[in-house]
Amino acid sequence: MSEVSRSTLKVIAAIIWLGGGLILALKAREFFAAAKLLQPDSAWSWIAVIVAILIGGLKAHFIFGRFCRKNLDRIAALDVPRPWQAFRTRFYLFLATMVLLAAVLSGLAVGSYPALLGVVMLDVSLAVALLGSARFFWTHPRP
């Protein structure tokens, strides 16, 4: 039933990975704009973004890159790849939990400059980590 090639599964995983990074980057941009409306002259907005980019780069290198490589090795070892096996089941559960948590945090942050910056930092660091580690989808040896 709906068997796919390992290369197709790798593309599905990359689309999910990159999609998450792009969505987080767009969300961070909106929350950054909201924070700047509250305190337009504050340098803390830019400091938060710069720190988040640095943290995201470290996450991409040390955490997310390792996760990508392990997932690609797992895909390569599948006997009969199916479209939903781009990631393990627990990844999808974790993703759903993170989306719900992000919605709650985003709602709580509205109107609060420090909380908006916190969400911006979280979203930027995760976006940079996801987008920065996506290179493994192309540089990792073929399955």
A tleap script that builds the chain and sets N, CA, C and O, in Angstrom:
source leaprc.protein.ff14SB
mol = sequence {
  NMET SER GLU VAL SER ARG SER THR LEU LYS
  VAL ILE ALA ALA ILE ILE TRP LEU GLY GLY
  GLY LEU ILE LEU ALA LEU LYS ALA ARG GLU
  PHE PHE ALA ALA ALA LYS LEU LEU GLN PRO
  ASP SER ALA TRP SER TRP ILE ALA VAL ILE
  VAL ALA ILE LEU ILE GLY GLY LEU LYS ALA
  HIE PHE ILE PHE GLY ARG PHE CYS ARG LYS
  ASN LEU ASP ARG ILE ALA ALA LEU ASP VAL
  PRO ARG PRO TRP GLN ALA PHE ARG THR ARG
  PHE TYR LEU PHE LEU ALA THR MET VAL LEU
  LEU ALA ALA VAL LEU SER GLY LEU ALA VAL
  GLY SER TYR PRO ALA LEU LEU GLY VAL VAL
  MET LEU ASP VAL SER LEU ALA VAL ALA LEU
  LEU GLY SER ALA ARG PHE PHE TRP THR HIE
  PRO ARG CPRO
}
set mol.1.N position { 0.826 -1.189 0.000 }
set mol.1.CA position { 0.000 0.000 0.000 }
set mol.1.C position { 0.872 1.255 0.000 }
set mol.1.O position { 1.629 1.468 0.947 }
set mol.2.N position { 0.788 2.068 -1.010 }
set mol.2.CA position { 1.469 3.355 -1.193 }
set mol.2.C position { 2.951 3.351 -0.820 }
set mol.2.O position { 3.410 4.191 -0.047 }
set mol.3.N position { 3.675 2.413 -1.371 }
set mol.3.CA position { 5.118 2.382 -1.173 }
set mol.3.C position { 5.748 3.508 -1.987 }
set mol.3.O position { 5.317 3.784 -3.107 }
set mol.4.N position { 6.774 4.160 -1.421 }
set mol.4.CA position { 7.502 5.219 -2.118 }
set mol.4.C position { 8.993 4.897 -2.083 }
set mol.4.O position { 9.440 4.064 -1.295 }
set mol.5.N position { 9.750 5.561 -2.937 }
set mol.5.CA position { 11.196 5.349 -2.919 }
set mol.5.C position { 11.803 6.070 -1.714 }
set mol.5.O position { 11.182 6.964 -1.139 }
set mol.6.N position { 12.995 5.680 -1.348 }
set mol.6.CA position { 13.687 6.336 -0.243 }
set mol.6.C position { 13.996 7.796 -0.602 }
set mol.6.O position { 13.967 8.673 0.262 }
set mol.7.N position { 14.288 8.043 -1.869 }
set mol.7.CA position { 14.542 9.421 -2.310 }
set mol.7.C position { 13.299 10.286 -2.142 }
set mol.7.O position { 13.395 11.438 -1.721 }
set mol.8.N position { 12.144 9.739 -2.466 }
set mol.8.CA position { 10.888 10.473 -2.291 }
set mol.8.C position { 10.643 10.749 -0.813 }
set mol.8.O position { 10.211 11.841 -0.447 }
set mol.9.N position { 10.914 9.778 0.023 }
set mol.9.CA position { 10.736 9.952 1.466 }
set mol.9.C position { 11.671 11.045 1.991 }
set mol.9.O position { 11.297 11.830 2.863 }
set mol.10.N position { 12.874 11.082 1.456 }
set mol.10.CA position { 13.839 12.109 1.826 }
set mol.10.C position { 13.318 13.496 1.425 }
set mol.10.O position { 13.476 14.456 2.178 }
set mol.11.N position { 12.703 13.602 0.250 }
set mol.11.CA position { 12.129 14.872 -0.203 }
set mol.11.C position { 10.961 15.279 0.696 }
set mol.11.O position { 10.835 16.450 1.054 }
set mol.12.N position { 10.115 14.329 1.060 }
set mol.12.CA position { 8.991 14.618 1.963 }
set mol.12.C position { 9.519 15.158 3.294 }
set mol.12.O position { 9.003 16.146 3.817 }
set mol.13.N position { 10.543 14.511 3.834 }
set mol.13.CA position { 11.133 14.954 5.100 }
set mol.13.C position { 11.716 16.360 4.955 }
set mol.13.O position { 11.558 17.192 5.849 }
set mol.14.N position { 12.384 16.625 3.843 }
set mol.14.CA position { 12.978 17.949 3.617 }
set mol.14.C position { 11.903 19.024 3.512 }
set mol.14.O position { 12.074 20.124 4.039 }
set mol.15.N position { 10.806 18.719 2.841 }
set mol.15.CA position { 9.713 19.693 2.702 }
set mol.15.C position { 9.108 20.020 4.065 }
set mol.15.O position { 8.845 21.184 4.367 }
set mol.16.N position { 8.890 19.003 4.881 }
set mol.16.CA position { 8.351 19.228 6.233 }
set mol.16.C position { 9.335 20.071 7.049 }
set mol.16.O position { 8.934 21.016 7.728 }
set mol.17.N position { 10.613 19.725 6.978 }
set mol.17.CA position { 11.671 20.404 7.733 }
set mol.17.C position { 11.780 21.875 7.320 }
set mol.17.O position { 11.762 22.771 8.165 }
set mol.18.N position { 11.892 22.108 6.006 }
set mol.18.CA position { 12.018 23.474 5.497 }
set mol.18.C position { 10.732 24.270 5.709 }
set mol.18.O position { 10.777 25.461 6.015 }
set mol.19.N position { 9.591 23.608 5.546 }
set mol.19.CA position { 8.312 24.281 5.781 }
set mol.19.C position { 8.206 24.802 7.199 }
set mol.19.O position { 7.755 25.925 7.424 }
set mol.20.N position { 8.620 23.984 8.155 }
set mol.20.CA position { 8.611 24.420 9.552 }
set mol.20.C position { 9.510 25.624 9.773 }
set mol.20.O position { 9.138 26.564 10.476 }
set mol.21.N position { 10.692 25.595 9.174 }
set mol.21.CA position { 11.615 26.725 9.305 }
set mol.21.C position { 11.058 28.003 8.710 }
set mol.21.O position { 11.176 29.074 9.305 }
set mol.22.N position { 10.449 27.895 7.535 }
set mol.22.CA position { 9.874 29.078 6.885 }
set mol.22.C position { 8.686 29.634 7.664 }
set mol.22.O position { 8.556 30.849 7.819 }
set mol.23.N position { 7.828 28.757 8.148 }
set mol.23.CA position { 6.672 29.205 8.936 }
set mol.23.C position { 7.135 29.932 10.199 }
set mol.23.O position { 6.588 30.976 10.554 }
set mol.24.N position { 8.135 29.382 10.867 }
set mol.24.CA position { 8.648 30.027 12.081 }
set mol.24.C position { 9.289 31.377 11.766 }
set mol.24.O position { 9.129 32.329 12.530 }
set mol.25.N position { 10.009 31.470 10.651 }
set mol.25.CA position { 10.634 32.738 10.267 }
set mol.25.C position { 9.568 33.804 9.991 }
set mol.25.O position { 9.713 34.953 10.408 }
set mol.26.N position { 8.510 33.420 9.295 }
set mol.26.CA position { 7.429 34.372 9.008 }
set mol.26.C position { 6.709 34.803 10.284 }
set mol.26.O position { 6.378 35.976 10.457 }
set mol.27.N position { 6.473 33.846 11.168 }
set mol.27.CA position { 5.816 34.160 12.445 }
set mol.27.C position { 6.698 35.087 13.275 }
set mol.27.O position { 6.199 36.024 13.898 }
set mol.28.N position { 7.998 34.834 13.288 }
set mol.28.CA position { 8.928 35.681 14.040 }
set mol.28.C position { 8.921 37.103 13.492 }
set mol.28.O position { 8.990 38.066 14.256 }
set mol.29.N position { 8.837 37.235 12.172 }
set mol.29.CA position { 8.806 38.568 11.555 }
set mol.29.C position { 7.575 39.350 12.029 }
set mol.29.O position { 7.669 40.539 12.331 }
set mol.30.N position { 6.435 38.682 12.089 }
set mol.30.CA position { 5.207 39.351 12.546 }
set mol.30.C position { 5.314 39.777 14.015 }
set mol.30.O position { 4.915 40.884 14.375 }
set mol.31.N position { 5.848 38.900 14.848 }
set mol.31.CA position { 5.965 39.224 16.268 }
set mol.31.C position { 7.035 40.287 16.499 }
set mol.31.O position { 6.910 41.101 17.414 }
set mol.32.N position { 8.080 40.285 15.682 }
set mol.32.CA position { 9.101 41.328 15.760 }
set mol.32.C position { 8.471 42.686 15.438 }
set mol.32.O position { 8.720 43.670 16.134 }
set mol.33.N position { 7.656 42.732 14.382 }
set mol.33.CA position { 6.971 43.979 14.005 }
set mol.33.C position { 6.053 44.450 15.130 }
set mol.33.O position { 5.977 45.646 15.409 }
set mol.34.N position { 5.358 43.520 15.774 }
set mol.34.CA position { 4.475 43.878 16.892 }
set mol.34.C position { 5.286 44.438 18.063 }
set mol.34.O position { 4.860 45.392 18.714 }
set mol.35.N position { 6.446 43.849 18.328 }
set mol.35.CA position { 7.305 44.335 19.412 }
set mol.35.C position { 7.829 45.732 19.093 }
set mol.35.O position { 7.887 46.591 19.972 }
set mol.36.N position { 8.209 45.959 17.839 }
set mol.36.CA position { 8.716 47.275 17.439 }
set mol.36.C position { 7.628 48.347 17.542 }
set mol.36.O position { 7.930 49.510 17.812 }
set mol.37.N position { 6.376 47.966 17.331 }
set mol.37.CA position { 5.279 48.928 17.498 }
set mol.37.C position { 5.140 49.352 18.959 }
set mol.37.O position { 4.822 50.505 19.251 }
set mol.38.N position { 5.380 48.411 19.871 }
set mol.38.CA position { 5.263 48.722 21.298 }
set mol.38.C position { 6.428 49.589 21.787 }
set mol.38.O position { 6.236 50.509 22.582 }
set mol.39.N position { 7.633 49.284 21.304 }
set mol.39.CA position { 8.823 50.045 21.710 }
set mol.39.C position { 9.713 50.264 20.487 }
set mol.39.O position { 10.702 49.556 20.299 }
set mol.40.N position { 9.356 51.251 19.655 }
set mol.40.CA position { 10.060 51.438 18.385 }
set mol.40.C position { 11.532 51.829 18.514 }
set mol.40.O position { 12.317 51.549 17.609 }
set mol.41.N position { 11.918 52.458 19.600 }
set mol.41.CA position { 13.298 52.930 19.736 }
set mol.41.C position { 14.199 51.986 20.523 }
set mol.41.O position { 15.384 52.268 20.702 }
set mol.42.N position { 13.664 50.894 20.983 }
set mol.42.CA position { 14.443 49.976 21.814 }
set mol.42.C position { 15.404 49.138 20.971 }
set mol.42.O position { 15.021 48.557 19.956 }
set mol.43.N position { 16.643 49.090 21.411 }
set mol.43.CA position { 17.649 48.260 20.744 }
set mol.43.C position { 17.488 46.788 21.115 }
set mol.43.O position { 18.051 45.918 20.452 }
set mol.44.N position { 16.730 46.507 22.161 }
set mol.44.CA position { 16.572 45.126 22.623 }
set mol.44.C position { 15.943 44.226 21.567 }
set mol.44.O position { 16.211 43.025 21.531 }
set mol.45.N position { 15.113 44.798 20.716 }
set mol.45.CA position { 14.492 43.991 19.656 }
set mol.45.C position { 15.561 43.382 18.758 }
set mol.45.O position { 15.533 42.187 18.464 }
set mol.46.N position { 16.501 44.213 18.326 }
set mol.46.CA position { 17.566 43.730 17.438 }
set mol.46.C position { 18.553 42.835 18.180 }
set mol.46.O position { 19.046 41.855 17.621 }
set mol.47.N position { 18.838 43.164 19.424 }
set mol.47.CA position { 19.734 42.317 20.222 }
set mol.47.C position { 19.129 40.922 20.360 }
set mol.47.O position { 19.834 39.920 20.243 }
set mol.48.N position { 17.830 40.863 20.606 }
set mol.48.CA position { 17.147 39.568 20.738 }
set mol.48.C position { 17.270 38.752 19.456 }
set mol.48.O position { 17.520 37.548 19.509 }
set mol.49.N position { 17.099 39.395 18.311 }
set mol.49.CA position { 17.197 38.683 17.031 }
set mol.49.C position { 18.619 38.178 16.799 }
set mol.49.O position { 18.809 37.039 16.373 }
set mol.50.N position { 19.610 39.009 17.072 }
set mol.50.CA position { 21.010 38.607 16.863 }
set mol.50.C position { 21.372 37.430 17.764 }
set mol.50.O position { 21.991 36.466 17.314 }
set mol.51.N position { 20.986 37.508 19.031 }
set mol.51.CA position { 21.261 36.401 19.963 }
set mol.51.C position { 20.548 35.131 19.497 }
set mol.51.O position { 21.119 34.042 19.548 }
set mol.52.N position { 19.309 35.271 19.047 }
set mol.52.CA position { 18.543 34.106 18.575 }
set mol.52.C position { 19.186 33.478 17.344 }
set mol.52.O position { 19.192 32.255 17.209 }
set mol.53.N position { 19.726 34.297 16.447 }
set mol.53.CA position { 20.411 33.762 15.260 }
set mol.53.C position { 21.638 32.962 15.680 }
set mol.53.O position { 21.892 31.883 15.146 }
set mol.54.N position { 22.395 33.487 16.632 }
set mol.54.CA position { 23.582 32.769 17.120 }
set mol.54.C position { 23.193 31.446 17.784 }
set mol.54.O position { 23.812 30.412 17.532 }
set mol.55.N position { 22.177 31.487 18.625 }
set mol.55.CA position { 21.703 30.260 19.281 }
set mol.55.C position { 21.208 29.265 18.237 }
set mol.55.O position { 21.501 28.073 18.326 }
set mol.56.N position { 20.464 29.748 17.255 }
set mol.56.CA position { 19.963 28.885 16.188 }
set mol.56.C position { 21.080 28.231 15.394 }
set mol.56.O position { 20.980 27.063 15.019 }
set mol.57.N position { 22.142 28.982 15.139 }
set mol.57.CA position { 23.289 28.412 14.435 }
set mol.57.C position { 23.935 27.283 15.225 }
set mol.57.O position { 24.322 26.260 14.661 }
set mol.58.N position { 24.046 27.476 16.531 }
set mol.58.CA position { 24.599 26.416 17.379 }
set mol.58.C position { 23.683 25.193 17.398 }
set mol.58.O position { 24.149 24.056 17.330 }
set mol.59.N position { 22.379 25.439 17.491 }
set mol.59.CA position { 21.417 24.328 17.464 }
set mol.59.C position { 21.501 23.572 16.139 }
set mol.59.O position { 21.451 22.342 16.115 }
set mol.60.N position { 21.629 24.312 15.044 }
set mol.60.CA position { 21.707 23.676 13.721 }
set mol.60.C position { 22.906 22.750 13.650 }
set mol.60.O position { 22.814 21.631 13.145 }
set mol.61.N position { 24.023 23.223 14.158 }
set mol.61.CA position { 25.260 22.443 14.058 }
set mol.61.C position { 25.293 21.255 15.018 }
set mol.61.O position { 25.641 20.142 14.624 }
set mol.62.N position { 24.935 21.492 16.256 }
set mol.62.CA position { 25.130 20.465 17.278 }
set mol.62.C position { 23.927 19.551 17.530 }
set mol.62.O position { 24.110 18.412 17.959 }
set mol.63.N position { 22.715 20.019 17.278 }
set mol.63.CA position { 21.531 19.223 17.619 }
set mol.63.C position { 20.751 18.807 16.382 }
set mol.63.O position { 20.565 17.615 16.138 }
set mol.64.N position { 20.297 19.771 15.606 }
set mol.64.CA position { 19.406 19.474 14.491 }
set mol.64.C position { 20.115 18.737 13.358 }
set mol.64.O position { 19.516 17.881 12.707 }
set mol.65.N position { 21.383 19.062 13.118 }
set mol.65.CA position { 22.141 18.349 12.091 }
set mol.65.C position { 22.280 16.872 12.424 }
set mol.65.O position { 22.139 16.013 11.554 }
set mol.66.N position { 22.553 16.590 13.669 }
set mol.66.CA position { 22.666 15.191 14.115 }
set mol.66.C position { 21.328 14.476 13.953 }
set mol.66.O position { 21.284 13.324 13.521 }
set mol.67.N position { 20.242 15.158 14.298 }
set mol.67.CA position { 18.910 14.571 14.141 }
set mol.67.C position { 18.631 14.270 12.670 }
set mol.67.O position { 18.111 13.204 12.341 }
set mol.68.N position { 18.975 15.206 11.788 }
set mol.68.CA position { 18.759 14.989 10.342 }
set mol.68.C position { 19.525 13.763 9.857 }
set mol.68.O position { 18.971 12.913 9.160 }
set mol.69.N position { 20.791 13.678 10.225 }
set mol.69.CA position { 21.610 12.536 9.778 }
set mol.69.C position { 21.035 11.213 10.278 }
set mol.69.O position { 20.953 10.245 9.522 }
set mol.70.N position { 20.638 11.171 11.547 }
set mol.70.CA position { 20.057 9.939 12.096 }
set mol.70.C position { 18.758 9.583 11.383 }
set mol.70.O position { 18.502 8.411 11.108 }
set mol.71.N position { 17.940 10.584 11.084 }
set mol.71.CA position { 16.676 10.323 10.407 }
set mol.71.C position { 16.920 9.833 8.979 }
set mol.71.O position { 16.227 8.933 8.506 }
set mol.72.N position { 17.892 10.415 8.300 }
set mol.72.CA position { 18.200 9.977 6.934 }
set mol.72.C position { 18.770 8.556 6.933 }
set mol.72.O position { 18.492 7.776 6.022 }
set mol.73.N position { 19.559 8.223 7.942 }
set mol.73.CA position { 20.050 6.842 8.069 }
set mol.73.C position { 18.887 5.883 8.315 }
set mol.73.O position { 18.870 4.773 7.783 }
set mol.74.N position { 17.919 6.314 9.119 }
set mol.74.CA position { 16.737 5.484 9.388 }
set mol.74.C position { 15.938 5.277 8.106 }
set mol.74.O position { 15.484 4.166 7.831 }
set mol.75.N position { 15.765 6.334 7.323 }
set mol.75.CA position { 15.047 6.219 6.047 }
set mol.75.C position { 15.759 5.229 5.133 }
set mol.75.O position { 15.117 4.405 4.481 }
set mol.76.N position { 17.076 5.312 5.085 }
set mol.76.CA position { 17.856 4.415 4.224 }
set mol.76.C position { 17.697 2.957 4.635 }
set mol.76.O position { 17.822 2.061 3.799 }
set mol.77.N position { 17.423 2.710 5.907 }
set mol.77.CA position { 17.313 1.339 6.410 }
set mol.77.C position { 15.902 0.758 6.302 }
set mol.77.O position { 15.703 -0.423 6.586 }
set mol.78.N position { 14.927 1.559 5.899 }
set mol.78.CA position { 13.551 1.057 5.791 }
set mol.78.C position { 13.442 0.015 4.688 }
set mol.78.O position { 13.978 0.194 3.595 }
set mol.79.N position { 12.742 -1.077 4.986 }
set mol.79.CA position { 12.542 -2.131 3.988 }
set mol.79.C position { 11.509 -1.729 2.943 }
set mol.79.O position { 11.741 -1.870 1.742 }
set mol.80.N position { 10.373 -1.229 3.405 }
set mol.80.CA position { 9.284 -0.826 2.510 }
set mol.80.C position { 8.853 0.590 2.922 }
set mol.80.O position { 7.942 0.742 3.737 }
set mol.81.N position { 9.499 1.624 2.368 }
set mol.81.CA position { 9.186 2.998 2.775 }
set mol.81.C position { 7.762 3.419 2.412 }
set mol.81.O position { 7.285 3.166 1.306 }
set mol.82.N position { 7.104 4.060 3.358 }
set mol.82.CA position { 5.757 4.600 3.170 }
set mol.82.C position { 5.830 6.122 3.362 }
set mol.82.O position { 6.708 6.600 4.082 }
set mol.83.N position { 4.935 6.888 2.740 }
set mol.83.CA position { 5.015 8.355 2.820 }
set mol.83.C position { 5.032 8.907 4.247 }
set mol.83.O position { 5.718 9.894 4.512 }
set mol.84.N position { 4.303 8.296 5.153 }
set mol.84.CA position { 4.232 8.787 6.533 }
set mol.84.C position { 5.477 8.435 7.347 }
set mol.84.O position { 5.590 8.847 8.502 }
set mol.85.N position { 6.405 7.686 6.770 }
set mol.85.CA position { 7.611 7.306 7.500 }
set mol.85.C position { 8.764 8.290 7.296 }
set mol.85.O position { 9.915 7.960 7.579 }
set mol.86.N position { 8.462 9.503 6.803 }
set mol.86.CA position { 9.502 10.520 6.652 }
set mol.86.C position { 10.151 10.804 8.008 }
set mol.86.O position { 11.341 11.106 8.092 }
set mol.87.N position { 9.348 10.702 9.059 }
set mol.87.CA position { 9.831 10.837 10.432 }
set mol.87.C position { 9.169 9.756 11.274 }
set mol.87.O position { 8.182 9.149 10.858 }
set mol.88.N position { 9.716 9.522 12.452 }
set mol.88.CA position { 9.112 8.557 13.378 }
set mol.88.C position { 7.795 9.113 13.921 }
set mol.88.O position { 7.563 10.321 13.891 }
set mol.89.N position { 6.946 8.229 14.409 }
set mol.89.CA position { 5.653 8.632 14.964 }
set mol.89.C position { 5.832 9.629 16.100 }
set mol.89.O position { 5.080 10.598 16.197 }
set mol.90.N position { 6.813 9.402 16.952 }
set mol.90.CA position { 7.000 10.308 18.087 }
set mol.90.C position { 7.382 11.716 17.633 }
set mol.90.O position { 7.095 12.682 18.340 }
set mol.91.N position { 8.027 11.856 16.463 }
set mol.91.CA position { 8.322 13.183 15.931 }
set mol.91.C position { 7.026 13.926 15.620 }
set mol.91.O position { 6.888 15.104 15.951 }
set mol.92.N position { 6.076 13.238 14.982 }
set mol.92.CA position { 4.798 13.872 14.646 }
set mol.92.C position { 4.038 14.272 15.910 }
set mol.92.O position { 3.405 15.328 15.944 }
set mol.93.N position { 4.095 13.441 16.941 }
set mol.93.CA position { 3.457 13.776 18.219 }
set mol.93.C position { 4.139 14.983 18.858 }
set mol.93.O position { 3.474 15.879 19.378 }
set mol.94.N position { 5.460 15.000 18.815 }
set mol.94.CA position { 6.235 16.125 19.339 }
set mol.94.C position { 5.900 17.398 18.567 }
set mol.94.O position { 5.733 18.461 19.164 }
set mol.95.N position { 5.802 17.294 17.249 }
set mol.95.CA position { 5.480 18.441 16.402 }
set mol.95.C position { 4.101 19.009 16.749 }
set mol.95.O position { 3.941 20.224 16.864 }
set mol.96.N position { 3.120 18.142 16.912 }
set mol.96.CA position { 1.772 18.593 17.274 }
set mol.96.C position { 1.777 19.296 18.632 }
set mol.96.O position { 1.109 20.314 18.810 }
set mol.97.N position { 2.525 18.755 19.577 }
set mol.97.CA position { 2.635 19.370 20.901 }
set mol.97.C position { 3.278 20.750 20.803 }
set mol.97.O position { 2.828 21.695 21.452 }
set mol.98.N position { 4.328 20.865 19.995 }
set mol.98.CA position { 5.021 22.143 19.834 }
set mol.98.C position { 4.130 23.190 19.166 }
set mol.98.O position { 4.176 24.365 19.529 }
set mol.99.N position { 3.327 22.774 18.200 }
set mol.99.CA position { 2.409 23.706 17.534 }
set mol.99.C position { 1.382 24.230 18.539 }
set mol.99.O position { 1.095 25.427 18.565 }
set mol.100.N position { 0.834 23.345 19.359 }
set mol.100.CA position { -0.136 23.771 20.379 }
set mol.100.C position { 0.506 24.700 21.407 }
set mol.100.O position { -0.078 25.717 21.783 }
set mol.101.N position { 1.704 24.349 21.857 }
set mol.101.CA position { 2.416 25.185 22.819 }
set mol.101.C position { 2.736 26.553 22.217 }
set mol.101.O position { 2.616 27.573 22.896 }
set mol.102.N position { 3.139 26.579 20.955 }
set mol.102.CA position { 3.440 27.849 20.282 }
set mol.102.C position { 2.200 28.723 20.188 }
set mol.102.O position { 2.281 29.940 20.355 }
set mol.103.N position { 1.059 28.113 19.922 }
set mol.103.CA position { -0.189 28.880 19.842 }
set mol.103.C position { -0.523 29.506 21.193 }
set mol.103.O position { -0.943 30.661 21.261 }
set mol.104.N position { -0.336 28.745 22.261 }
set mol.104.CA position { -0.608 29.265 23.605 }
set mol.104.C position { 0.360 30.401 23.939 }
set mol.104.O position { -0.064 31.462 24.398 }
set mol.105.N position { 1.657 30.183 23.712 }
set mol.105.CA position { 2.650 31.217 24.013 }
set mol.105.C position { 2.413 32.479 23.195 }
set mol.105.O position { 2.541 33.592 23.705 }
set mol.106.N position { 2.068 32.302 21.933 }
set mol.106.CA position { 1.811 33.453 21.064 }
set mol.106.C position { 0.626 34.260 21.571 }
set mol.106.O position { 0.664 35.491 21.576 }
set mol.107.N position { -0.409 33.580 21.991 }
set mol.107.CA position { -1.580 34.270 22.533 }
set mol.107.C position { -1.263 35.021 23.808 }
set mol.107.O position { -1.752 36.132 24.016 }
set mol.108.N position { -0.450 34.428 24.662 }
set mol.108.CA position { -0.075 35.075 25.918 }
set mol.108.C position { 0.847 36.270 25.704 }
set mol.108.O position { 0.870 37.188 26.524 }
set mol.109.N position { 1.604 36.268 24.612 }
set mol.109.CA position { 2.597 37.313 24.366 }
set mol.109.C position { 2.002 38.608 23.828 }
set mol.109.O position { 2.639 39.658 23.915 }
set mol.110.N position { 0.820 38.555 23.287 }
set mol.110.CA position { 0.222 39.735 22.652 }
set mol.110.C position { 0.157 40.904 23.636 }
set mol.110.O position { -0.374 40.781 24.739 }
set mol.111.N position { 0.710 42.041 23.207 }
set mol.111.CA position { 0.661 43.253 24.017 }
set mol.111.C position { 1.768 43.402 25.040 }
set mol.111.O position { 1.859 44.442 25.692 }
set mol.112.N position { 2.608 42.399 25.201 }
set mol.112.CA position { 3.703 42.452 26.174 }
set mol.112.C position { 5.039 42.443 25.434 }
set mol.112.O position { 5.391 41.454 24.791 }
set mol.113.N position { 5.779 43.545 25.528 }
set mol.113.CA position { 7.054 43.650 24.817 }
set mol.113.C position { 8.038 42.536 25.197 }
set mol.113.O position { 8.586 41.891 24.303 }
set mol.114.N position { 8.281 42.287 26.490 }
set mol.114.CA position { 9.224 41.209 26.832 }
set mol.114.C position { 8.757 39.831 26.345 }
set mol.114.O position { 9.566 39.025 25.885 }
set mol.115.N position { 7.466 39.572 26.447 }
set mol.115.CA position { 6.947 38.275 25.998 }
set mol.115.C position { 7.047 38.145 24.481 }
set mol.115.O position { 7.374 37.074 23.971 }
set mol.116.N position { 6.768 39.227 23.760 }
set mol.116.CA position { 6.913 39.194 22.301 }
set mol.116.C position { 8.359 38.904 21.915 }
set mol.116.O position { 8.614 38.114 21.005 }
set mol.117.N position { 9.308 39.539 22.604 }
set mol.117.CA position { 10.722 39.274 22.312 }
set mol.117.C position { 11.087 37.829 22.627 }
set mol.117.O position { 11.887 37.220 21.917 }
set mol.118.N position { 10.509 37.286 23.679 }
set mol.118.CA position { 10.753 35.878 24.000 }
set mol.118.C position { 10.282 34.962 22.886 }
set mol.118.O position { 10.987 34.026 22.508 }
set mol.119.N position { 9.092 35.224 22.357 }
set mol.119.CA position { 8.563 34.415 21.255 }
set mol.119.C position { 9.409 34.622 20.002 }
set mol.119.O position { 9.687 33.669 19.274 }
set mol.120.N position { 9.820 35.867 19.750 }
set mol.120.CA position { 10.686 36.143 18.596 }
set mol.120.C position { 11.982 35.349 18.716 }
set mol.120.O position { 12.417 34.720 17.751 }
set mol.121.N position { 12.595 35.375 19.886 }
set mol.121.CA position { 13.851 34.639 20.077 }
set mol.121.C position { 13.654 33.139 19.873 }
set mol.121.O position { 14.463 32.483 19.217 }
set mol.122.N position { 12.590 32.612 20.430 }
set mol.122.CA position { 12.306 31.186 20.278 }
set mol.122.C position { 12.099 30.828 18.808 }
set mol.122.O position { 12.683 29.869 18.303 }
set mol.123.N position { 11.262 31.609 18.129 }
set mol.123.CA position { 10.951 31.314 16.731 }
set mol.123.C position { 12.162 31.501 15.820 }
set mol.123.O position { 12.405 30.676 14.939 }
set mol.124.N position { 12.920 32.574 16.022 }
set mol.124.CA position { 14.104 32.811 15.182 }
set mol.124.C position { 15.139 31.721 15.402 }
set mol.124.O position { 15.712 31.208 14.440 }
set mol.125.N position { 15.387 31.360 16.655 }
set mol.125.CA position { 16.408 30.332 16.910 }
set mol.125.C position { 16.011 28.992 16.297 }
set mol.125.O position { 16.857 28.287 15.748 }
set mol.126.N position { 14.738 28.639 16.386 }
set mol.126.CA position { 14.281 27.381 15.782 }
set mol.126.C position { 14.283 27.456 14.257 }
set mol.126.O position { 14.638 26.486 13.588 }
set mol.127.N position { 13.887 28.607 13.704 }
set mol.127.CA position { 13.897 28.764 12.244 }
set mol.127.C position { 15.314 28.641 11.701 }
set mol.127.O position { 15.539 27.951 10.707 }
set mol.128.N position { 16.263 29.300 12.341 }
set mol.128.CA position { 17.662 29.226 11.898 }
set mol.128.C position { 18.181 27.801 12.041 }
set mol.128.O position { 18.894 27.310 11.166 }
set mol.129.N position { 17.832 27.138 13.130 }
set mol.129.CA position { 18.275 25.753 13.336 }
set mol.129.C position { 17.713 24.825 12.266 }
set mol.129.O position { 18.440 23.992 11.724 }
set mol.130.N position { 16.434 24.961 11.960 }
set mol.130.CA position { 15.812 24.108 10.939 }
set mol.130.C position { 16.380 24.403 9.556 }
set mol.130.O position { 16.775 23.490 8.831 }
set mol.131.N position { 16.419 25.676 9.197 }
set mol.131.CA position { 16.905 26.039 7.865 }
set mol.131.C position { 18.400 25.758 7.721 }
set mol.131.O position { 18.859 25.330 6.662 }
set mol.132.N position { 19.150 26.000 8.788 }
set mol.132.CA position { 20.592 25.761 8.744 }
set mol.132.C position { 20.965 24.292 8.676 }
set mol.132.O position { 21.976 23.935 8.071 }
set mol.133.N position { 20.169 23.447 9.283 }
set mol.133.CA position { 20.473 22.011 9.272 }
set mol.133.C position { 19.889 21.308 8.053 }
set mol.133.O position { 20.192 20.139 7.813 }
set mol.134.N position { 19.065 21.995 7.290 }
set mol.134.CA position { 18.436 21.377 6.110 }
set mol.134.C position { 19.457 20.954 5.067 }
set mol.134.O position { 19.156 20.122 4.211 }
set mol.135.N position { 20.655 21.511 5.123 }
set mol.135.CA position { 21.692 21.137 4.149 }
set mol.135.C position { 21.987 19.642 4.168 }
set mol.135.O position { 22.435 19.085 3.166 }
set mol.136.N position { 21.741 18.995 5.295 }
set mol.136.CA position { 22.005 17.562 5.392 }
set mol.136.C position { 21.108 16.742 4.476 }
set mol.136.O position { 21.462 15.624 4.103 }
set mol.137.N position { 19.953 17.284 4.110 }
set mol.137.CA position { 19.084 16.568 3.183 }
set mol.137.C position { 19.728 16.449 1.805 }
set mol.137.O position { 19.385 15.553 1.033 }
set mol.138.N position { 20.666 17.355 1.495 }
set mol.138.CA position { 21.335 17.306 0.196 }
set mol.138.C position { 22.763 16.789 0.282 }
set mol.138.O position { 23.282 16.247 -0.695 }
set mol.139.N position { 23.409 16.946 1.438 }
set mol.139.CA position { 24.806 16.531 1.551 }
set mol.139.C position { 24.987 15.135 2.126 }
set mol.139.O position { 26.050 14.533 1.971 }
set mol.140.N position { 23.964 14.617 2.784 }
set mol.140.CA position { 24.054 13.274 3.369 }
set mol.140.C position { 24.106 12.246 2.238 }
set mol.140.O position { 23.425 12.411 1.226 }
set mol.141.N position { 24.898 11.198 2.395 }
set mol.141.CA position { 24.962 10.180 1.333 }
set mol.141.C position { 23.580 9.655 0.965 }
set mol.141.O position { 22.706 9.519 1.820 }
set mol.142.N position { 23.401 9.369 -0.290 }
set mol.142.CA position { 22.103 8.879 -0.792 }
set mol.142.C position { 21.728 7.555 -0.136 }
set mol.142.O position { 22.585 6.714 0.135 }
set mol.143.N position { 20.405 7.386 0.120 }
set mol.143.CA position { 19.948 6.110 0.693 }
set mol.143.C position { 20.048 4.975 -0.311 }
set mol.143.O position { 19.705 3.836 0.008 }
savepdb mol mol.pdb
quit
